[in-house]
Amino acid sequence: MANSSAYEAIVRAGPRLNQLQQVHAHLIVTGYGHSRSLLTKLITFACSAKALAYTHLLFLSVPLPDDFLFNTIIKSTSKSRLPLHCLAYYRRMLSSSNVSPSNYTFTSVIKSSADLCELKIGKGVHCHAVVSGFGLDSYVQASLVALYAKCGDVGGARKVFDEMPVKSVVAWNSLVSGLEQNGLGEEAIRVFYQMRESGLEPDSATFVSVLSACAQTGGIGLGSWVHRYIVDNGLELNVKLGTALVNLYSRCGDVGKARGVFDEMKETNVAAWTAMISAYGSHGCGKKAVEFFNKMEDDDGPIPNDVTFVAVLSACAHAGLVEEGRSVYKRMSKRYGLVPRVEHHVCMVDMLGRAGFLDEAYSFIHELDAAGKATSPALWTAMLGACKMHRNYDLGVEIAKRLIALEPENPGHHVMLSNIYALSGKTDEVSHVRDGMIKNNLRKQVGYSVIEVEKKTYMFSMGDESHPETGEIYKYLETLMSRCKEIGYAPVSEEVMHQVEEEEKEYALRYHSEKLAVAFGLLKTVDEAITVVKNLRICEDCHAAFKYISIVSNRQIIVRDKLRFHHFQNGSCSCLDYW
């Protein structure tokens, strides 16, 4: 077997273990068993096949591994998403004499450090890259931006990026993606605009991150522009781009457009199907979510994963589809062999609790507890929400105290206990809880609402007077509320006022952040639906008020809160008051 024909035989075998082993045996028999170049190619394919033990044996069979072999196996393990093995070979390389790393070595090892979210290891590799003379290499710097961002060190990512003499598209993409993944959608969008100003053209990866940032912030203007850019420039609507667009339209309030994008996708995967199921669920279309899931199962769609089941169960919970939810939960393990995780358990408790099956929800948690699975406070938080919804105050107080014992520094648990005391008329206990919060410096999360008008984003907080048109906004809101009162709106009772974030007074109810955002949107637009994004749950009074405002303004009002969408039109909400 000549060297060239041996190489061709390896290529034909590809990343298939049995064929690779047959070719390897032939190499040994024909005297090529110690050819470093052929073994290097074998190692590359064995690594792609994720045959870890065989890969390692092949590596050990090379008497003196050179730079190329080390770089090949480090690059291959990183590319094959085997980060621990990549780091292990990197350490072995460091202990070998006369072997020098290259920029490919560092980019691969830094990527593996990022995949493991091992910032400490990544910083060590960063130092080694600088000492080895690769500190200013554009590929190494781009991978460092991704490392710091993925590990939550946005400042570190920005510092590396700003020090780059030449910023590639990959580097810009790493920064935009990192900012978006750390919840800094507005900043990610600003960086995208800076990228455009620098003269670089974005690619598909850029747009995936930008669309995710727009979905996060409710920036439908830029998101729609990206969609038009993709169409006008003939960019392929691949799975990642299509899924990002589905998420964009879903999270900006247009589930119809989300479905339209999904139907246009030539290729779909489990992430795309899950995104569409989640879109239906978050908009209160539980039956459509379940129907779409059934279609996924019956029409040769991709096999659902654990995230898919979270989306379906959440949709059932928000729509009161208890029997459907029970069936889906059983199918998860029986048909697909998936082990339910905390997220699935929380969905079940939420679904049962919302529907009023408090005893069953409570028993469900205790069964998990007995099996050693109910370790997450999220289970009890879901149960607590059900107790508040169905006014089971005694059980609610018991669970709230349990949560405070589990997470004493979580202000949300203290607020919920205070709310339940307020609802049950125990004002002394309310004062006691709130005094304790002040003493322990526990602050409620500040609520804010965001609205986009003419491609510009505006943010409002409760009682906000920072907007230059505050006087006009407040006057318009007063007029709206007066007209609403004329047709039957009445502010929530004093007891209910205690349960809402940050308000004990009529003034606070009147000037909640979402009311200010809605008033501004109605004031500044004509004959179009307005969409408001709130970081917390919408309060009971605002929910009631928006039904009346949709009548007096003859407009559709869409509110995306912490958990779901509410579409207000002609005096009713899409949630049917089941929220």
N, C-alpha and C positions, 0 to 999 in steps of 0.2 A: 504493500500500500504506500504510494508516494505521499509526501507531505501535503501536497495540494489536494489530493483526493481524500486524504484523512480529514483535512479541514472541511471539505465539502460534505463529508459524511456527518460530521458534528453539526454543521448548519442544518442539514436535512433532518437530523434527530430533533433539533429544537429543544424547547423546555419540557421534554417528556422523559421521565426518569428511566423507564425500561429501555427505550431506544438509546439513551445516553450511556447507560451501563453496557449495552451491547457494543457500541462503538468504542467505549473505553477498553473493553476486553480485547477487541480487535487491535487497538493501538498497542497494548501490552504484547500480544502475540507477534505482532509485526515489528516490534522493536522501537516503537514510538512512545512507549509508556512514560518516558521521562522528559518528553519534549515540553519545555516550559510554555511555548506559544500555544500548543494544542491543549495542554492542561488548563491554561488560562481561559481559552474559549469554552472548554468543558465546564469549568467553574462558573462562568457567566450564565450558561444555560441551566446548570444545576441549581444555581441561586434563584433564577427566575421561576423554576419549578418548585421553589421553596423546599427542596430536599436538603435540609440544613445539615444533617449528619453526614450525608454523602459529600456535600460541598466541603465540609471541614476535612474529611478524609482525603479528598482530592488536594486540598491546600497543603496538608501535611506531607503529601507524597512528593512535593516539590522541594528538593534539597536546599536551595538557596533562593527564596522568593525575592524577586527584584521590585523596583519601584512600580513598574507597570502592573505586575500581578497584584501587589497590595492595593494600588489605586483601583484596579478593576474590581476586586472583591469588595472593597469599601463602597465603591460607587454602586455596584450591583445590589448589595444588601440594603443600601439606603433607598435605591429606586424600587426595590421589591417590598418596601415597608417592613423591613426587619431591623429596626433601629438599634436594639440591644446587640445584635450580632455585628452591626456596622461599628458600634463603639468598641466592641471587643477586638475586632481586627485592627482598629485604629490604635488601641493600646498595644497590641502585639507589634504593630509597625514601629511604634515609638521605642520599643525595647530591642529592635533589630538594628544592627550596625550597617552603615553604608546604604541606608534606604532613606530617601527624602520625600516628604509630602509635596503634593502639587496643589494648585488652586482647586482642582477637582476633588482632591482629598478633603480639603477644608469645607467646600460647599456641601459635600455629601455628609460629612460628620456633623456639621452645623445643622443641616436639615434633620438628621436623626435626633439630635439634641432637642430640636424644636418639636418633633413628633412626640417625644417623651415629656415635653414641657420641663426639661431639666436645664434651667437657666444657669445654675452653678457650673455644670459641666460645659455648657455652651460658652460661658465667659472664659473658662480655662482654654477652650479651643480657640476662642477669639485672641487671647494673649499669644498662644502658640502661632497663630496665623501672622500676627504682627511681628513677632520675633523672627519668623521664617521669611519675612519680606513680602507677605501677601495681604498686609493690612489695608492696602489701597486698591487691591484687585476688585474690579467691578462685580464679578460673580460672587466673590466672597462677601463683599459688602451687602449685596442684595440679599444673600442668604442670612446675613446677620440682622438685617432689618426685619426679616420674617421671624427669626428666632426671638428677638426681644419683644416684638409685638405679640407673638403667639403665647409667650410666657407672661404677658400682662405688663411688661415694662415698656410702656408707650414712649416715655421720655428717652430711654436708651435707644429705641428704634429711630426716633426722630433725630437723635444726636448723630448716629451712624449715617443716616440718610443725608443730613445737612453737610456732613464732612466729605461726601462723595464728590470728587472732581467732575465726574461725568455720570449723570443719572440715567440709567437705562429704563426701558419700559418695565422690565421685570422689577426693578427697584421701586418705581412708582407704584406698581401693582401691589408689591409687598406692603408698602406703607398704607395705601388705601384699604387693602384687605385687613391689615392689622388694626387700624383705627375702627373699622366697622365691627370687627369681631369683639372689640373691647367696649362696644356700646357707644362709640363716639361717631355716630352717623353724620352729624353736621360737619365735624372736622374732616371726615373722610371725603365728603362732597367738596369742601373747600380745597383739599389737596388735589382732587380730580380737576377742578378748575385751574389750579396752578400748573398741573401737568399739561393741560391744553394750551395754556399761555406760553409754556416753554417750547411749544412747537412739535411736541411728540404726539403721534396719533395713538389713541387707545386701541387695545385689541379685545378679544372676547373675554379674557381673564379680567381685564379692567372693568368691563361692563357688568360682569357677574357681581363684582364687589360693589360697584356703584349702585346697581339695582337693589342689592341687599341693604345698602345705606339708605336709599330712598324709601324702601319698605319699612325700615326702622323708624324713619323720621316722618313718614307720611308725605314725602316729597313727590307727589304724582306728576308735577310739571316736568322735572328733570327726568323722571322715570319714563314718561311718555316720549320725551325727546330721544332718549336712548333707544326706545323701541323703534321710532321712526328712522333713526340713524342706522340701525341694524337692517331694516328693510330697504332703505334707500341705497345703502352701500353694498347690498348683496351679501352681507355676512351670514354664514350658515347658522341657522337656529338649532344649535346642538343641544344636547340634553341639559347641560349646566345653564346655558343662557335661557332656554325655554322654562326651566324650573324657576330660575330667578325672576322671570317675567310673571309666571303664575303667582309667585309669592308677592311680587310688587302689587299687582292688581288686587289680589286678595286682601292684603294688609292696608291698601288704600281705599277699600270699600266697594270694589267693583268685581264681584264674584263671577258675573257674566263674562267680562273680558278675560278673566283668569281661565275660565273654561274654554273660551275661544282660542287662546294661546295654546292650551293643552291639546286641543283638537288639531291644531296646525302642526304640531311637532311630529316629524317623520319617525323619530326614535324616542322612546320613553323608557324610563327605568323606575325602580321602586321609589326613588326620591321624588320623581315627578308625580307619580300616582299618589304618594303620601301627601305631597303639597296640595293637591287638588282636594283630597279628602279633608285635610285640615282647613282648607278654604271654606268648604261647605259647612263644616262644624263650627268655625268661628263666627259665621254669619247666621247661625241658628237654623241652618238647613240640615238638620240631623237625618231626616229620612233620605235626602239626596246623598248624604255622606255614606250612609249604610248601603244604599243602592249602588253607589260608585264602587264601594269596597266589594260588594258581591260581583259586580261586573269585572273587577280586577281578578277575582278568584275564578270566575266562569269563562272569561274570554281569553284565556291563555295570557293573562297579564303576568308581570313579574311576581315572584313569591313575596308576600308581605313580610316585613321584618318587625322587630319590636317597636320601632318608631311608628310604623303604620298602625299598629294596634293602639298605641297611645292616642293617635289622631282619631281613630274610630270610636274608642271608648269615651274620649272627651266630647265628641260630637253627640254621642248618646246621652251623656250626662247633661249637656246644655239643652237638649231637646226633650228630656224626660222619657227617652226610649229605653225603659228598664229591661224589658224582655229581650230586645235586640242586643243590649249591652251584655246581658248575662250569656247569651248565645255566643257572641264574639269572644268573650273572655274564655269560655270553655274551648272554643275552636283553637285559640292561640296555642294551648298546650297539646290538645288531643290531635289536631290535624297537622300542626307545624312543629311540634316538639319544642316550642319556645317556653322558657321559664319566665313567668311574670316578674317584673321588677317593681321597685317602689312606685315608679310613675304609673304603672298599670293598677296597682293597689289603690293609689290615691284617686284615680279616675273612678274606680268601683265604689269607693266610699263616697265620693262626691255625687255620683249618679244615684246611689241608693238614698243618700241623705237629702238631696234636693227633692227627690220624689216622695219624701216623707217616711221612708222605711228606716227610721232611726234605729230601731232595735236590731234590724238585720245588718245595718252598717256597723253598729257597735259590736255585734257578734263577729262580724267579718274581721274587724281589727283585733279582737281578742283571740280569734283563731290563728291569725298571723303571729300575734304576740306569743302564743303558746308554742308556735313552731320556730320562735326566735327570729321572725322576719319583720316585726313592727318596730323597727329601730328609728324610723324617720319621723321627725315632728310633723312633716307634711301630712301624714295620715290623720293625726289629731287635729291639725289645722282645718282640714276638709270637714272633719266631723263637727268641729266647733262652728264652722259656717252654717252647717245644716241645723244645728241647735238654735242658732240665732234666727235663721230663716223661719223655723217652725215654732219659735218661742218656747223651747224647752230650756228655760233659764237655769234650772237647778243643775241639769247635766252640763250645760254650757259653762257654768262657773267651775264645776269640777274639772272639766277638760282644759279650760283656760289656765287654771292653777297648775295643772300637770305640765302644760306647755311652758309656763313661766319657770317651773322647776328644771325643765330640760334646757331651755334657752333663756336664762334670766336677763340677758342683755339685748334681747330682741324686742324693740318697742312695740311691734305689731301685736304681740300677745297681750301686753299690758293695755293697749288701746281696746282690743277686743273684749277683755274682761271689763273694762270701764263701760264699754257700750252695752254689754249685757246687763250690768248693774243698772245702767240708766234706763234701759227698756223695761226692767222689772220694777222700776220706781225706787231703787235703793240709792238715793242721792248721796247719802253719807259715805257709802262704799265707793261711789264714783270719785268723790273728793279725796278719799284715802288713796285710791290707786293713782290718781293724777299727782297728788303730793309726793308719792313714792317715786314717780317718774321724774319729777323735778329734782328731788333729792339725789337720785342716781344719774342725773344728766341724760335721761333717755328722751330723745326727741322723735316726734312723729315724722314720717316721711313727708316732705313738702310736695303738695299737689300742684301740677301745672298742666296746661292744655296748649296744644299747638294747632295752628290752622295755616294753610297755604292759600294766599290770594295773589293772583297775577304773578305766579312763579316766585313769590317771596314768602318766607316763613315768618310767622308772628307767634310769640309765646306770651301766655297770660298766666298769672298766678292769682290766688284769691285776693280780692280787694286791690288788684293791681292798678296803679295810677302812673305807671312809667310810660305808657304809650302817649305819643304827642296828641292824639285825638281822644284822650280819656273822657273829657267832658261830653263830647258828642256820643261816644259809645255808651256811657252811663245813662245819658238822657234817652237814647234810643231803647236801651234795655228797660228802663222805667216804663216807657210807653208800651213796650211789648208785654211786660208783666201786668200792667193795668188792663190791657185788652184781654189777656188770658183770664184774669180774675172775672171779667165781665161774662165769660162763657163757662165759668165753673171751676177754674183752677184755685186751689187753696194751698198755701205753704204747709209743709209737713208739721205735725204736732211737736210740741216741746220735747216729748220723750224721744221721738225719732231724731230730733236735731242733735242729741247727744251722741248718736252712733256714727255720725258722719265725720270725715276727717276735718279737723281744725275749726269747728264752728259750734258756738253756743248761742249765737244771736241771729235775729232776723237779717241784720245787715250782712252777716257772713253768708247766709243762705242765698240772698239776693245776688251777691257778687262772687259766687264761685267761679273758678277759672274757666270751666266749660261754658257757663252762661255768658261770660264776657267774650269768649272766642266765638260763640254762636252769634251773639249780637253784632260783633265786628264783621263776621262773614256775611250776615244778611245785609248789613249796612253797605258793604263794599261790592256786592255782586247782585246780579239781576237774573231772575228766572233760571237758576241752576242750583243743583244740590250742593250743600256745603258739607265738608268732612272735617271733623275735629278729632285729634288724637290726645287722649289723656293718659298720664302715667299711672294713675290709680284707678280704682273702680269708680264708675259713675255713681253719684249719690242718689238716694231715693227721691229727694225733692227735685233735682235736676231732671231725673228720668220722667217724673210726672209733668214737670214744666214743659219739656221739649215736645211732649205729645200735643199740648195746647198751642205751643209756638208754631208747630208744623201746620196747624189749622189757620191761625191768624195771619201767618206769613205766606201761606199756600206754597210752602217749599218743603223739599225733603231734607232732613237733617240726619247726617250719619256720624255716629260717635264710636270711635274705637277706644275702648278702655283697656284696663290691664288684662282682662280675660277674654273679651269677645267684642263683636260689633252689635250696635243697636241702630236700626234704620227706622227713623220716625217719619211717618207720612199720614196725612189725613186723620190725625188724632190717635194713631195706634203705633206700637213698636213691633218690629219683627220678632223680638224675643217673646211676644205674647205675655209679657210680665213674668216670664219664667226665667229669672236670672239671679 
